[in-house]
């Protein structure tokens, strides 16, 4: 039986969510699988990948072949590197402690890169929000300035009308009768 490590699609239309599974190569894409290795959510930036690296390495050691996308995910999380290091330990090229040390150093470096990307994205997002707020303030100020001359013109006209009005009701009646 040929085993593949591949993605199994879940989620709703337009919002995919994937399980990373080890499945028989003859099984349907979303059909029966042997074991669930992890999940992959491409809907957020950066994508969220939750993977059991040791389980993935076990399947790779047993001969499972990853699909192209699954291979990229396994590489991103370090399962392919760990599989390579385990092969080196088995051949005697390095000890288990050295392999663990190399893998942990790689994981820390990767975590730093991901944190930098998230910080850059949040910084870009906050800058975009600041620009949008500044543009909105400029539009609001322009609207206020456009409304002010109308109010100022009405105020002097009202004052002139008050000055031109007769002072008493009798004078107004006399002017009306003429």
C-alpha positions as CSV (number, residue, x, y, z in Angstrom):
1,X,0.0,0.0,0.0
2,X,1.4,3.4,-1.1
3,X,0.9,6.1,1.5
4,X,0.8,9.8,0.7
5,X,1.0,12.8,3.1
6,X,-1.5,15.2,1.6
7,X,-4.1,17.9,2.4
8,X,-7.8,17.0,3.0
9,X,-10.1,20.0,2.4
10,X,-12.6,21.1,5.0
11,X,-14.3,24.4,5.7
12,X,-17.0,26.2,3.7
13,X,-17.0,27.5,0.1
14,X,-14.4,30.3,-0.3
15,X,-12.9,29.7,3.1
16,X,-10.8,26.5,2.9
17,X,-9.4,24.8,5.9
18,X,-7.1,21.8,5.5
19,X,-6.1,18.8,7.5
20,X,-2.7,17.3,6.8
21,X,-3.2,13.6,6.7
22,X,-1.4,10.4,5.9
23,X,-3.7,8.5,3.5
24,X,-3.7,5.6,1.1
25,X,-2.8,6.9,-2.4
26,X,-5.9,5.3,-3.8
27,X,-8.3,7.0,-1.3
28,X,-10.4,10.0,-2.3
29,X,-9.1,13.5,-1.5
30,X,-11.6,14.0,1.4
31,X,-12.1,10.3,2.0
32,X,-10.6,7.8,4.4
33,X,-7.2,8.6,5.9
34,X,-4.8,6.6,8.1
35,X,-3.8,9.4,10.5
36,X,-4.3,13.1,11.0
37,X,-0.9,14.9,11.2
38,X,-1.9,18.5,11.6
39,X,-4.0,21.4,10.2
40,X,-3.4,24.3,7.8
41,X,-5.4,27.5,7.7
42,X,-4.5,29.7,4.7
43,X,-7.3,32.3,5.4
44,X,-5.1,34.4,7.7
45,X,-1.8,36.2,7.1
46,X,0.6,34.6,7.9
47,X,-1.0,31.2,7.4
48,X,-1.6,29.1,10.6
49,X,0.0,25.7,10.4
50,X,-0.4,23.3,13.4
51,X,1.7,20.2,12.7
52,X,2.9,17.3,14.8
53,X,6.5,17.2,13.5
54,X,7.4,13.9,15.1
55,X,4.4,12.2,13.7
56,X,5.2,13.6,10.2
57,X,8.8,12.4,10.5
58,X,7.6,8.9,11.5
59,X,5.5,8.7,8.4
60,X,8.3,10.0,6.2
61,X,10.6,7.4,7.7
62,X,8.1,4.7,6.9
63,X,8.1,5.7,3.2
64,X,5.1,8.1,2.9
65,X,5.5,10.4,-0.1
66,X,4.3,14.0,0.5
67,X,2.4,15.9,-2.3
68,X,4.0,19.2,-3.5
69,X,1.9,21.4,-1.2
70,X,2.3,19.0,1.7
71,X,6.0,19.0,1.2
72,X,6.1,22.8,1.3
73,X,4.2,22.7,4.6
74,X,6.4,20.1,6.1
75,X,9.5,22.1,5.0
76,X,8.0,25.2,6.5
77,X,7.5,23.5,9.9
78,X,10.8,21.7,9.8
79,X,9.6,18.1,9.4
80,X,11.7,17.6,6.3
81,X,14.8,18.9,8.0
82,X,14.2,16.7,11.0
83,X,13.8,13.7,8.7
84,X,17.1,14.6,7.1
85,X,18.8,14.9,10.5
86,X,17.4,11.6,11.6
87,X,18.8,10.0,8.5
88,X,22.2,11.4,9.4
89,X,22.0,10.0,13.0
90,X,21.0,6.6,11.6
91,X,24.1,6.6,9.3
92,X,26.4,7.8,12.1
93,X,27.3,11.2,10.6
94,X,26.2,13.0,13.8
95,X,24.8,12.2,17.2
96,X,21.2,12.6,18.4
97,X,22.2,15.5,20.6
98,X,23.8,17.4,17.7
99,X,20.8,16.7,15.5
100,X,18.5,18.0,18.2
101,X,20.7,21.1,18.7
102,X,20.6,21.9,15.0
103,X,16.9,21.4,14.8
104,X,16.2,23.6,17.8
105,X,18.5,26.3,16.4
106,X,16.5,26.2,13.1
107,X,13.2,26.3,15.0
108,X,14.3,29.4,16.9
109,X,15.5,31.2,13.8
110,X,12.2,30.4,12.0
111,X,10.2,31.6,15.0
112,X,12.1,34.9,14.9
113,X,11.4,35.3,11.1
114,X,7.7,34.7,11.7
115,X,7.6,37.2,14.6
116,X,9.3,39.8,12.4
117,X,6.8,39.2,9.6
118,X,3.9,39.5,12.0
119,X,5.4,42.7,13.4
120,X,5.8,44.1,9.9
121,X,2.2,43.2,9.0
122,X,0.9,44.8,12.1
123,X,3.0,47.9,11.5
124,X,1.8,48.2,7.9
125,X,-1.8,47.7,9.1
126,X,-1.4,50.5,11.7
127,X,0.2,52.8,9.2
128,X,-2.7,52.1,6.8
129,X,-5.2,52.9,9.5
130,X,-3.4,56.1,10.4
131,X,-3.4,57.2,6.7
132,X,-7.1,56.4,6.5
133,X,-7.8,58.4,9.6
134,X,-5.8,61.4,8.4
135,X,-7.6,61.3,5.0
136,X,-10.9,61.2,6.9
137,X,-10.0,64.1,9.0
138,X,-9.0,66.1,6.0
139,X,-12.4,65.4,4.3
140,X,-14.2,66.3,7.5
141,X,-12.3,69.6,7.8
142,X,-13.0,70.4,4.1
143,X,-16.7,69.8,4.8
144,X,-16.6,72.1,7.8
145,X,-14.9,74.8,5.9
146,X,-17.4,74.5,3.1
147,X,-20.3,74.9,5.6
148,X,-18.8,77.9,7.4
149,X,-19.2,80.6,4.7
150,X,-22.9,79.8,4.3
151,X,-23.4,80.4,8.1
152,X,-21.4,83.6,8.1
153,X,-23.4,85.0,5.1
154,X,-26.7,84.3,6.8
155,X,-25.7,86.0,10.1
156,X,-25.0,89.5,8.6
157,X,-28.2,89.4,6.5
158,X,-30.2,88.6,9.6
159,X,-28.6,91.6,11.5
160,X,-29.4,94.0,8.6
161,X,-33.0,92.8,8.6
162,X,-33.3,93.5,12.3
163,X,-31.9,97.0,11.8
164,X,-34.3,97.8,9.0
165,X,-37.3,96.6,10.9
166,X,-39.6,99.2,12.5
167,X,-39.1,99.8,16.2
168,X,-42.7,99.6,17.3
169,X,-45.8,97.8,16.2
170,X,-47.6,101.2,15.7
171,X,-45.0,102.3,13.2
172,X,-45.2,99.0,11.4
173,X,-49.0,99.4,11.1
174,X,-48.7,103.0,9.9
175,X,-46.3,101.9,7.2
176,X,-48.5,99.1,6.2
177,X,-51.6,101.4,5.8
178,X,-49.7,103.8,3.5
